[in-house]
Amino acid sequence: MDTPPPAETVPTEVRGIEETEEFRSLRGSFRGFAFPVTAGFILWYLLYVLLSSYAPAFMATKVFGHINVALLLGLLQFASTFAIAAWYARYADRRLDPPAAAIRDRAIRDRAVREAAE
């Protein structure tokens, strides 16, 4: 998934952008957020599955009324999914979008200069 396409299929412009320190920093910022959050969510999901499989008595424990631990944890799965999506949107708006826009603007400007010189 993270393997880049063969060099001969990647346009020179794109290779030039990928080799800049600004792009590497942007990619590092994305990975620094996405990988740990993804790993944490997968572990949280696996905890739910394992508890459901190996601790059914615990999961059946009534919290209040007809609501048990399994239902609460299941609903928390949905809540955490939406919370992570909102967290990522905020992170991207503040940390990823501005440098990405700067990289894009510079690439457009550089392309216009090259085309004008031709």
C-alpha positions in Angstrom: 0.0 0.0 0.0 2.8 2.4 0.8 4.9 1.2 -2.1 5.4 4.0 -4.7 4.7 3.3 -8.3 7.7 2.5 -10.5 9.8 5.6 -11.2 9.2 5.5 -14.9 5.5 6.0 -14.4 5.8 8.9 -12.0 6.0 12.4 -13.7 9.2 14.3 -13.0 7.1 17.1 -11.4 5.7 14.7 -8.8 9.1 13.1 -8.1 10.4 16.6 -7.5 7.7 17.4 -5.0 8.1 14.1 -3.2 11.8 14.7 -2.7 11.3 18.1 -1.0 11.9 18.4 2.8 8.5 20.2 3.1 6.7 17.2 1.6 8.6 14.7 3.7 7.7 16.7 6.8 4.0 16.8 5.7 4.0 13.0 5.2 5.7 12.6 8.6 3.0 14.7 10.3 0.3 12.7 8.7 1.9 9.4 9.7 2.6 10.6 13.2 -1.1 11.1 13.7 -2.7 8.4 11.6 -0.6 5.4 12.6 -0.8 5.7 16.4 -4.5 6.6 16.3 -5.3 3.7 13.9 -3.3 1.3 16.1 -5.1 2.5 19.2 -8.5 2.1 17.6 -7.7 -1.4 16.4 -6.6 -2.4 19.8 -9.8 -0.9 21.3 -11.9 -2.8 18.8 -10.0 -6.0 19.5 -10.5 -5.6 23.2 -14.2 -5.4 22.6 -14.2 -8.6 20.4 -12.0 -10.5 22.9 -14.2 -9.5 25.8 -17.2 -10.6 23.9 -15.6 -13.9 23.1 -13.8 -14.7 26.3 -15.7 -12.8 29.0 -19.4 -13.1 28.3 -20.3 -13.0 31.9 -18.5 -9.6 32.3 -20.1 -8.3 29.1 -23.6 -9.4 30.3 -23.2 -7.4 33.5 -26.1 -5.0 33.9 -25.1 -1.4 34.3 -28.6 0.0 34.6 -32.0 -1.3 33.5 -31.6 -3.5 30.5 -28.3 -1.9 29.5 -25.2 -4.1 29.9 -21.5 -3.6 29.5 -21.5 -5.1 26.0 -24.1 -2.6 24.8 -22.2 0.3 26.4 -18.9 -0.7 24.9 -20.5 -1.3 21.5 -22.0 2.2 21.6 -18.6 3.6 22.7 -17.2 2.0 19.5 -19.4 4.3 17.4 -18.8 7.3 19.6 -15.0 6.8 19.4 -15.2 6.4 15.6 -16.9 9.8 15.3 -14.6 11.4 17.8 -11.5 10.2 15.9 -13.0 11.5 12.6 -13.6 14.9 14.2 -10.2 14.9 15.8 -8.5 14.1 12.5 -10.5 16.8 10.7 -9.3 19.4 13.2 -5.8 18.1 13.0 -5.8 18.2 9.2 -7.2 21.7 9.2 -4.5 23.0 11.5 -1.4 20.9 10.7 -1.8 19.2 7.3 -3.8 21.5 5.0 -1.7 24.7 5.3 1.6 23.0 4.3 -0.2 20.9 1.6 -1.7 24.1 0.1 1.8 25.7 0.1 3.3 22.7 -1.7 0.4 22.7 -4.2 0.7 26.5 -4.8 4.4 26.3 -5.3 4.0 23.4 -7.7 1.4 25.3 -9.7 3.6 28.4 -9.8 6.7 26.4 -10.8 4.7 24.7 -13.6 3.5 28.1 -14.9 7.1 29.4 -14.9 8.3 26.3 -16.8 5.4 26.6 -19.3 6.1 30.3 -19.8 9.8 29.5 -20.5 8.9 26.9 -23.2 
